Amino acid sequence: MTEIATFGAGCFWGVEQKFGKLKGVIDTVVGYTGGSTENPSYKDVCTNKTGHAEVVQVTFDPSIVSYEELLEIFWNMHNPTTLNRQGWDVGTQYRSAVFYHDEEQRLAAITLKEKLDKSGKYNKPIVTEIVPISKFTRAEEYHQKYHEKNS
């Protein structure tokens, strides 16, 4: 049995590469979600007017890697305290977000976010949004497994 998790943590190329290397991850797909534009393209999302985030959908085997472990990795792979920005990439499409697929994922994300905020690991509050998944649009083929194709 497999499950799907969806994360936004800046530019999806590096995020996909990091999740794709994990034991228990069966597949990764990059795309867009969280906005109002139907079937957006990369060019549309880059206008910062669609409301969509660049995301990675991770298909995983929970008997090998748990959703909670994926959340921990997610929060450690980017800066969750910067609003709409990761490094040089600026815009709402680069926001930190957990797009949950069910109530269990929602509760796990909220619990870990609160734990991290209280831990003092970050000197600013975590701004990661935790919202239900909306329609996911697969990104153009040249974005899929980008680092593998362009090493």
C-alpha positions as CSV (number, residue, x, y, z in Angstrom):
1,M,0.0,0.0,0.0
2,T,1.3,3.5,-0.8
3,E,0.4,7.0,0.3
4,I,0.9,10.5,-1.2
5,A,2.3,13.5,0.5
6,T,2.6,17.0,-1.1
7,F,5.1,19.6,-0.1
8,G,6.1,23.1,-1.2
9,A,9.6,24.2,-0.1
10,G,10.9,26.6,-2.8
11,C,12.0,25.6,-6.3
12,F,10.7,22.1,-6.8
13,W,13.8,20.7,-8.6
14,G,15.9,20.4,-5.5
15,V,13.0,19.3,-3.3
16,E,12.2,16.5,-5.8
17,Q,15.8,15.4,-5.9
18,K,16.1,15.2,-2.1
19,F,12.8,13.3,-1.6
20,G,13.6,11.0,-4.6
21,K,16.7,9.7,-2.9
22,L,14.9,8.5,0.3
23,K,14.4,4.8,1.0
24,G,10.6,4.1,0.9
25,V,9.9,6.8,-1.7
26,I,8.5,5.1,-4.7
27,D,8.0,8.2,-7.0
28,T,8.1,11.9,-7.1
29,V,6.2,14.3,-9.4
30,V,6.6,18.1,-9.6
31,G,3.7,20.3,-10.2
32,Y,1.5,23.1,-9.0
33,T,-1.3,23.4,-6.4
34,G,-2.9,25.8,-4.0
35,G,-4.0,28.5,-6.5
36,S,-7.0,29.5,-8.5
37,T,-5.8,29.2,-12.1
38,E,-7.0,26.1,-13.9
39,N,-4.2,24.0,-15.4
40,P,-1.4,26.5,-14.9
41,S,1.8,26.4,-16.8
42,Y,5.2,27.1,-15.4
43,K,5.1,30.5,-17.2
44,D,1.7,31.2,-15.5
45,V,3.0,30.3,-12.0
46,C,6.1,32.5,-12.5
47,T,3.9,35.6,-12.9
48,N,3.1,35.2,-9.2
49,K,-0.6,35.8,-10.0
50,T,-2.0,32.3,-10.0
51,G,-1.8,31.6,-6.3
52,H,-0.1,28.2,-7.0
53,A,3.0,26.9,-5.3
54,E,5.7,24.8,-6.9
55,V,5.2,21.4,-5.1
56,V,6.5,17.9,-5.1
57,Q,4.0,15.0,-4.8
58,V,5.8,12.1,-3.0
59,T,4.4,8.6,-3.4
60,F,5.8,6.5,-0.5
61,D,5.5,3.2,1.3
62,P,4.6,4.0,4.9
63,S,5.9,0.7,6.1
64,I,9.4,1.9,5.1
65,V,9.2,5.7,5.6
66,S,6.5,7.3,7.7
67,Y,4.6,10.5,6.9
68,E,6.1,12.0,10.1
69,E,9.6,11.2,8.8
70,L,8.9,12.9,5.5
71,L,7.6,16.0,7.5
72,E,10.9,16.1,9.5
73,I,12.9,15.9,6.3
74,F,10.7,18.6,4.7
75,W,11.3,21.0,7.5
76,N,15.0,20.4,7.5
77,M,15.5,20.8,3.7
78,H,14.4,24.5,3.6
79,N,14.0,27.6,5.7
80,P,10.4,27.4,6.9
81,T,10.6,30.9,8.6
82,T,10.8,32.9,5.4
83,L,7.5,34.0,3.9
84,N,7.3,33.4,0.1
85,R,11.0,33.0,-0.3
86,Q,13.7,30.3,-0.4
87,G,17.2,31.7,-1.0
88,W,17.2,33.8,-4.2
89,D,13.7,32.6,-5.2
90,V,11.0,35.1,-4.2
91,G,7.3,34.8,-4.7
92,T,4.2,33.0,-3.4
93,Q,5.1,30.1,-5.7
94,Y,8.1,29.4,-3.5
95,R,6.2,29.4,-0.2
96,S,6.7,26.8,2.5
97,A,3.6,24.6,2.5
98,V,2.2,21.2,3.5
99,F,-0.8,20.3,1.4
100,Y,-2.4,17.5,3.4
101,H,-4.4,14.7,1.8
102,D,-6.4,13.6,4.9
103,E,-7.0,14.4,8.6
104,E,-4.1,12.2,9.8
105,Q,-1.7,14.2,7.7
106,R,-3.2,17.5,8.8
107,L,-2.8,16.6,12.5
108,A,0.7,15.2,12.0
109,A,1.8,18.4,10.3
110,I,0.3,20.7,12.9
111,T,1.8,18.7,15.7
112,L,5.3,18.7,14.3
113,K,5.1,22.4,13.3
114,E,4.1,23.3,16.9
115,K,6.9,21.0,18.3
116,L,9.5,22.7,16.1
117,D,8.3,26.2,16.9
118,K,8.6,25.4,20.7
119,S,12.0,23.7,20.3
120,G,13.9,26.9,19.7
121,K,15.5,25.5,16.6
122,Y,14.5,28.6,14.6
123,N,15.0,32.1,15.8
124,K,11.8,33.2,14.0
125,P,8.3,31.5,13.9
126,I,7.6,28.9,11.2
127,V,5.4,30.3,8.5
128,T,4.7,27.1,6.7
129,E,1.1,26.9,5.7
130,I,-0.8,23.7,6.3
131,V,-3.7,23.5,4.0
132,P,-5.8,20.8,2.2
133,I,-4.6,19.7,-1.2
134,S,-6.5,21.3,-4.0
135,K,-6.3,20.3,-7.7
136,F,-2.7,19.2,-8.5
137,T,-1.4,20.1,-12.0
138,R,1.6,18.1,-13.2
139,A,4.4,20.4,-14.3
140,E,5.8,20.3,-17.8
141,E,7.9,17.2,-18.6
142,Y,11.2,19.1,-18.7
143,H,10.7,19.8,-15.0
144,Q,10.2,16.2,-14.0
145,K,13.4,14.6,-12.5
146,Y,15.2,17.8,-13.6
147,H,18.4,17.2,-11.8
148,E,18.6,13.6,-13.2
149,K,18.2,14.9,-16.7
150,N,20.6,17.9,-16.3
151,S,23.4,16.7,-14.0
